Amino acid sequence: MINHDETLLRRRRIDPQAPWPILHQALRIALYDEYAARAFYARVIEAFGPRPPFANIVAAEQKHIDALGELCARYGVPRPIDPFPAETAIEASWRGNLERAIAGEIANGTLYGHLLGFVGEPDVRQVFFNLQTASTDEHLAAFGQALERALALEHWHAQQGIPAHQAYVRHGPLSNALEQGLAMLARQHSAFGLIGPLARAAHPAMLLGMVVGGVAVHYLRQAPSTLPAESTS
């Protein structure tokens, strides 16, 4: 089955000459676009695991769909059929999916700007504005930060001669966090002084042990001695 207004939905633009009311078009177009985002984010999670920001934002997309569904019920607009679970493909790389997500959120914000130019119902306008703000302020920022981390991680691995696609091999939560932190520092400062070459060449698990050991040594040096002082007489 396909939607009776499939061409309109794919185009994502209101057509004043179409045989459906403007509000009908606007709600179905908005819901259709949110379907597409949900399917894409869900596929990324299937391929790469429940990692942020996709794992967080796919839940937000469901809330968007629920809000638009309530408007459809209120105004008697049938929900469009969702074709995207069966047809959505994703990019091969984590970075590529982040870049695609950023482009999608920008397009989503632009779409709501377009739809807001046609609808006058206050409750619909409020929901459209809220969803636009979520895309342009919250989702876009989250994906942008994730892309910055991905670029830093790829750059850090490239300095060690490791291909970009291997930059996302999981070593464990603590090692991954440490590796990501070192990558961000390298991107910001280009070197770590004397420890830079070592940090870039070492395995994250080894670096984690170095950091823990360093903290312990620092603590012992700072702690007051509990041994009695030797007599100087």
C-alpha positions in Angstrom: 0.0 0.0 0.0 1.1 3.5 -0.7 -0.3 6.9 0.5 -2.8 8.6 -1.8 -0.7 11.7 -1.6 2.7 10.0 -1.8 4.1 12.5 -4.4 3.2 15.4 -2.1 4.6 13.7 0.9 7.9 12.9 -0.9 8.2 16.5 -2.1 7.7 17.8 1.5 6.0 21.0 0.2 2.5 22.4 0.6 0.6 22.6 -2.7 -2.3 25.1 -2.6 -3.6 23.5 -5.8 -3.8 20.0 -4.4 -7.2 18.5 -3.7 -6.6 18.4 0.1 -6.9 21.1 2.7 -3.8 23.0 3.7 -3.9 21.7 7.3 -4.4 18.1 6.1 -1.3 18.5 3.9 0.8 20.1 6.6 0.1 17.5 9.3 0.7 14.6 7.0 3.9 16.1 5.6 5.3 16.8 9.1 4.4 13.3 10.3 5.9 11.7 7.2 9.2 13.6 7.7 9.4 12.5 11.4 8.8 8.9 10.2 11.8 9.2 8.0 14.0 10.5 10.8 12.9 7.8 13.2 13.6 5.0 10.7 17.1 6.4 9.9 18.1 6.7 13.5 16.7 3.3 14.4 18.8 1.7 11.6 21.9 3.4 12.8 21.3 2.0 16.3 20.8 -1.4 14.8 24.2 -1.2 13.0 26.3 0.6 15.6 24.6 -0.1 18.9 22.6 2.2 21.2 25.2 5.0 21.2 24.4 8.7 21.7 23.2 10.8 20.2 21.2 8.5 18.0 19.9 6.5 21.0 18.7 9.6 22.7 17.2 11.4 19.7 15.3 8.4 18.3 13.2 8.5 21.5 12.6 12.2 20.9 11.5 11.5 17.3 8.9 9.1 18.7 7.6 11.9 21.0 7.4 14.2 17.9 5.4 11.5 16.1 3.1 11.1 19.1 2.5 14.9 19.3 1.7 15.1 15.6 -0.5 12.0 15.8 -2.6 13.8 18.5 -3.1 16.7 16.2 -4.2 14.4 13.4 -6.7 12.8 15.7 -8.0 16.2 16.8 -8.5 17.5 13.3 -9.7 14.3 11.7 -6.6 13.9 9.5 -5.6 10.3 8.7 -2.0 9.4 9.5 0.1 8.6 6.5 1.4 5.1 6.0 5.0 4.8 7.1 7.1 3.2 4.3 10.6 4.0 5.8 11.3 0.9 7.9 11.4 -1.2 4.7 13.3 1.3 2.5 15.8 3.1 4.7 19.5 2.5 4.2 22.3 4.1 6.2 25.9 5.1 5.6 28.7 2.7 6.0 30.6 4.8 8.6 29.7 6.4 11.9 30.9 9.7 10.7 28.9 9.5 7.5 25.7 8.9 9.5 26.4 11.8 11.8 26.9 14.1 8.7 23.6 12.8 7.3 21.8 13.3 10.6 23.0 16.9 10.7 21.8 17.5 7.1 18.5 15.9 8.1 18.0 18.1 11.1 18.7 21.2 9.2 16.2 20.1 6.5 13.7 19.4 9.2 14.0 22.8 10.7 13.6 24.3 7.3 10.5 22.2 6.6 8.8 23.4 9.8 9.5 27.0 8.7 7.8 26.2 5.4 4.8 24.7 7.1 4.4 27.5 9.6 4.0 29.8 6.7 0.7 28.1 5.8 -1.1 27.1 9.0 -2.9 29.4 11.3 -4.3 27.1 14.0 -2.6 28.1 17.3 -2.2 24.6 18.7 -0.7 23.3 15.4 1.6 26.3 15.1 2.8 25.7 18.7 3.6 22.1 18.1 5.4 22.9 14.8 7.4 25.6 16.5 8.4 23.3 19.4 9.5 20.6 17.0 11.4 23.0 14.9 13.2 24.3 18.0 14.1 20.8 19.0 15.7 20.1 15.6 17.6 23.3 15.2 18.7 23.9 18.9 18.9 20.5 20.5 19.3 17.7 18.0 21.5 19.7 15.7 23.8 20.6 18.6 24.0 17.0 19.8 24.9 15.7 16.3 27.4 18.5 15.8 29.2 17.7 19.0 29.3 14.1 18.1 30.7 14.8 14.7 33.4 17.0 16.3 34.4 14.1 18.5 34.4 11.7 15.6 36.6 13.9 13.5 39.0 14.3 16.5 39.1 10.6 17.0 39.8 9.9 13.3 42.5 12.5 13.3 44.2 11.1 16.4 44.2 7.6 14.9 45.4 8.9 11.6 48.5 10.2 13.4 49.2 6.7 14.4 48.7 5.3 10.9 45.4 3.7 11.8 42.6 3.8 9.2 39.6 6.0 10.0 37.2 3.1 10.0 39.1 1.5 12.9 38.8 4.6 15.0 35.5 3.3 16.5 36.7 -0.1 17.7 35.3 -0.5 21.2 37.8 -1.2 24.0 35.5 -0.8 27.0 33.7 2.2 28.6 36.7 3.6 30.5 39.2 3.1 27.8 36.8 4.5 25.2 36.2 7.6 27.3 39.9 8.1 27.8 40.7 7.6 24.1 38.1 10.1 23.2 39.4 12.7 25.7 42.9 12.3 24.4 41.7 12.7 20.8 39.9 16.0 21.7 43.0 17.3 23.5 45.1 16.4 20.5 42.7 18.3 18.2 42.7 21.3 20.4 46.4 21.5 21.2 48.1 19.4 18.5 50.5 17.9 21.0 50.7 16.9 24.7 54.3 18.1 25.3 56.5 15.3 26.3 53.7 12.7 26.7 52.2 13.5 23.2 54.1 10.8 21.2 53.6 8.2 23.9 49.9 9.0 24.2 49.4 8.7 20.5 51.2 5.4 20.3 49.8 3.7 23.4 46.7 1.5 23.6 43.8 3.1 25.5 43.8 0.4 28.1 47.5 1.0 28.8 46.8 4.7 29.0 44.0 4.1 31.5 46.4 2.2 33.7 49.0 5.0 33.4 46.4 7.6 34.5 45.1 5.6 37.4 48.6 4.9 38.6 49.6 8.6 38.2 46.6 9.6 40.3 47.6 7.2 43.0 51.2 8.4 43.1 50.0 12.0 43.2 47.8 11.2 46.1 50.5 9.5 48.0 52.9 12.4 47.5 50.3 14.9 48.7 49.2 12.9 51.8 50.8 13.8 55.0 53.3 11.3 56.3 52.1 9.1 59.2 55.6 7.9 60.2 57.4 9.5 63.1 60.1 11.9 62.2 63.7 10.7 62.7 65.6 12.2 65.6 68.2 14.7 64.5 70.0 14.7 67.9 
